[in-house]
Amino acid sequence: MQSSPIVQAQALTYEFVSHDNHIRVLYDLNLSIAAGEQVAIIGSSGSGKSTLLSLLAGLDIPTSGSVQIDGKSFSQLDEDGRAAIRAKRMGFVFQSFQLLPSLTALENVMLPLQLKNHPDAASLSLAALRQVGLSERVQHYPKQLSGGEQQRVAIARAFATQPAILFADEPTGNLDHNTGQRIIELLFEMNANAGTTLVLVTHDIQLANRCHTQLQLAHGTLTRLNQP
């Protein structure tokens, strides 16, 4: 018997009002992602890609429709309920690094593990920072790091939690070519070794082409670009 998708959106719609204008970002959108799948979402600037990612991750609430995680209601939960599932099942790499300025690189990576009382928080975090090439920067604060280095700390933080689902919004957008290539390899190593489901918003065609599924978001709906 086929298992339930790990992520599923049904009739997902997202609208808001700005200066008396009613703006519809997503309309009646359906999406099904299997465990271990690699999904790239592409589209023009302003098409709603980041909004879709936030809805799937439960960071925003749809106007109508629903999101399910592991076959169970997710978007209908209250914030505490969604936060509990995010902490247990998800990792995030967003365009805003969301690093705490008062914590070192190592402490930023350790934080989500410490919140789960993980006994190996320090060793897992050091290993993740080593993977992204920041072994020499673990005691530096965000203000002492370049934008690319801050992005790598954010990626290490996502890696360290060993999530079942990794949501990434332009994960290589602030990185030089060589570092970006290494991060791409790490993403796919996570997928291959741990079965992590990857859901990526990207303008990087090379990255998109490596994914099982390539979806284009336009006019509030998704179109599959490659054949299954």
N, C-alpha and C positions, 0 to 999 in steps of 0.2 A: 504494500500500500504506500502511495506517495506521501511523504511527510508535508506538513504545512510549510509555506514559505517563512523564512526568518523575518522578512520585512514585507508588509503588504499595505498598499494604499488603495482605498476604494472610494470612487466618486469624490476625490479630494478637491475642494474648492477653497480658495483664499482670496478675500476681498478686503479693501479698506477705503476709507474716505479721506481725501486730502484736498483742502481748500474747496470744499463742496463738490469735488469731483469724485465719483464712485469709480474706483480702480479695481479691476479684476485681474489678479496676477496668475492664478491657476484656476482651471475650470474642469470639473468632472473628470479628474485625472485618475487613472488606474495604473498600478505598478505592482509587480510581484517579483521578489528577489529570493532566490534559493540560498540556503546555507552554503558558504564557501564560494559563492559567485563573485565575479569582478564586474562591476557596473560603472561605466563612465557616462556622465551626463554633460553634454555640451550644449552651447546655445549662445546667442548674442548677449552682449552686456545689457542688463536690465530685463532679461527674459524670465527671471524668477528662479534661477538655479539655486542660489543660496537660500531663498525662501523655502524651496522644496526640501532642501537638506535639513533646514531647521524644523520643518514640520515632521519629517521622518524621524528626527531625533527627539521630538517632543519638546523642543525649545520654544516653538510657537504652536498655537492651537488653530486648526482649520476652521474656516467659516462654516463649512459643512463637509460631510464625508468623514472618513475614519482612517486611522493608521493602526495596524496590528503588528506586534512583535511576538515572534514564536507562536503565532496563531491566537494570541490573546489581545484583548482591547488594550490600547496604549494611549491614544489621544484623548480618550474619555476619562482617564484617570486624573486625579488632582495633581498639583505640582509635586507634592511629596512622593506620590506613587510613581510618577514619571522619573523623578530624580533617583529613586531607588533602583529602577530598571536601568537607567543610564549608568549608574555607578557599577552595577553588576555585569552589564552586557556590552557597553559601548565605549568606544574611544573617539576622540575628536581632534581634528586639525583644521582650524578655521583661519580665515585671512587675518583676523585680529588675533594675535598670539595668545592673549588672555593669560599672560604671565603675571604673577604677583611681584611687584617691584621690590618688596621688602624681603623676598626670599632669594637665595642663590639658585643657580641653575639646578643643582642637585636637589635642593629643597622643593623647588617647583615640580620636578619630576616625581619626587617621593610623595607629594601631598595626596593625590588620589589613592595611593596604596595605603598611606597611613590612615586615611579616613575609613578604609576597610579593615584596619588592624592587621595588615599583611605582615607576617613575620620576617619576610625577606625584602622589605621595602628598599633598604639601602643598596643591597647587592643587585637587585633587579634594576634599580634606577641608574646605578653606575654602569651596568652592562648596556643599558639602552643609550646612555650618553656616549659610551665608547662606540656603539654601532653607528652613531651619526657623526663621529669624528670630533667629539667635544671632551675627550678625557682630560685635556689640559685646562678646561674652562669651568669645571664643576663648581668651584667656589666663587665664580663671578656672578654679580647681580645683573639683571636685565639691562640696566642703563650702561653697563660696561661691555655689552655685547652688540655686535652689528645686527641689522635687521635679519640677515640670513642666519646668523647664529641663534637669534631668538626663535626663528622658525624651526631650527633644528632641535632646540630645547622642547618646543611644543610637540614636535613629532616624537621625540624620545619619551615624553610624558604619555603620549598615546600608546606607544609601543610597550612601555613598561607594565601597563595594566593588563596586557595580553587579552584584548577585548575580543568578543565573538563577532562584533560588527565595528568596523572603522569607517566613520564619516570624515571625508577630507574635502575641504573647499580650497582649490588651487594649491595643493601641497608643495609644489615646486615653484610657485609664483615669485617668491622672494629670494630664490637661490641661484647661484651661478651654475653654469651648465654641468660642470663635473660633479658638484655637490648634488644637484638635481637628479642626475643619473643615478647616483648612489642611493638617494632616497627612493627613487622608483624601484630599484632592485630590492631595497628593504621592504617596501610595501608588498611586493610579490613574493618575497621570502616568507613574510607573515602569512600570506594566503596559502602558500604551499606547505609550510611546516606546521602551522597551527590551525589551518582551515578558516582563518579570519575572513569574513565577508567584507569586501571592499566596495564602498559606494563613494565615487569620486566625482566632484565637479572640477572640470579642467578645460583650459584652452590649449593644452599640450596634446597635439594630435598623435605624437608618438606614444604618449601615455595612454590615450584613449584607445588606440589601435591594439594595445596589448591586453585590453580587457575582453572578457567573454562577450559582454553586451555593451553596445554603444547606443545611447539614446539621445535624441535631440529635443530640447524643449523650445517650443515656439508657439506663440498665441495661446499660452496656458495649457498646452497638451504635449504629450510625449510621442515621439515617433522613433521606432527602432530603425537604426541605420544598417546593421549587419544582420545576416540570416542566422537563426539558431542552429 
